[in-house]
């Protein structure tokens, strides 16, 4: 498993691999330390609790940079003037190809840490707007379970 944290001081990415002996991750840009707690489960590639914030609420999504996606859409929108909308068809086909090829990542709802190469990815649910809003705006802890209606 590989984990990517966001530095709370400068906003840069911190890439780390699980190590039970490590208790902090240091930002390579500003040297700010971030507390982490890894377990044997993390070293085995299984994700059940976030090493950075201790929460158990994660969502799965495709491993694609959102900024690139927005940029591609803007380019397709601008070029659609000259291509009579065919640039959107090309973008759709590219998106379909990427959807088939790219793997999934898990993201912590609370601290936005990103986890790649997880052994139990099938156990992690897709993004849920209600769950996200209740965690971010009211601090609700679902304990790794989906909201029940």
Steps between C-alpha positions, in 0.01 A plus 500: 500500500609857432357799685492863392439762768448872450721724712284721721757780485590535131250270324762286325467123461687265730544144363569231759491122530368332817759435769393410854818660634416839348293739711536815286514591134706808420416735215793524260414861413446670836620224742167506689446166686165319476413226749422158354425164660557192287402146596587155368178517300632807316830327427303207355321745267159490672320823580252517787615809690669817376858524633481880501166579666389163640162502322351196322301679231639471147370521145629351176551682173700465179865608525478805272613856563191724512691807379597316181137397448374856532774626268407239236135603524585869455716418196216290352252783564718762333586281200134397459444835326714383207428127523119537524498305825715209382761592761248393766465161327879464502509598867228245575698224328817599685307502828358155426849365426641649822206365700578148380878526552541691829494328837324615815627688802350546846464844658431585863187714531642683802860590414499432122799261521537288187578126506622298201560125452256389768430129545141550620385758241177305441395575860511876445179668377463764232474868591185601691404871508295470817779318681755759388285793616424344838870424561636835379235735639390327820792270584279190490691172527342214305759249617550365150131425441277660236219729620173317555170645384 
